Amino acid sequence: MTANRSWDVQQEHTDSTLYARYHKDVWMPQWVLEAAKKFLPDKGEVLPLSKHYKEVASKQRNLPSSLYMPYRYDIVDVTVVRNAGAIYRVLIRAPFNKRIDIGLVLEGDFEVVTAYLHSPNDQHETLEVSVYEPDPIAVWMAEYDAEGDMLAAEEEEARRQSEGLEEMRRQSRPDDQT
């Protein structure tokens, strides 16, 4: 039971009723990006490593045994506490060496929770968009387009019905015989 509870706590950040997730390729409002920048430690600062990171690193020889905050990085994914608007965790991507990038997930005290090595060309084509907050303008535009499509379809149907009624009227009228 303890192991399950531990997993539940570790996965709590995936509860969309408690947390909002933003991704740079889906939608990240400017306030989230700015808050994430303030949340992150200074460049070059030593990063504490979580127990989970150490376990993963011990199994994957490629992950380093110590990490520093990179000088160059992109903010990729930000998790925000919904009721407080506070940053909970940030995923950054940075060059690891000339051939590999590293993704670092940092939480509150700058602790590295986990890390991933990526090819610089990997653009994460398997991104699960549904777990992230959608761009409200894109949602509105899609609804507007769908509504416009519905209206156009309704107008087309009304035109067809009107033409059909007109044809029925013509057929039911006796021909004018002059």
Helices and strands as residue ranges (DSSP letters): H 2-10, G 12-14, E 19-23, H 30-39, E 46-47, H 51-59, E 67-68, E 74-81, E 86-95, E 101-107, E 112-118, G 129-131, H 136-172
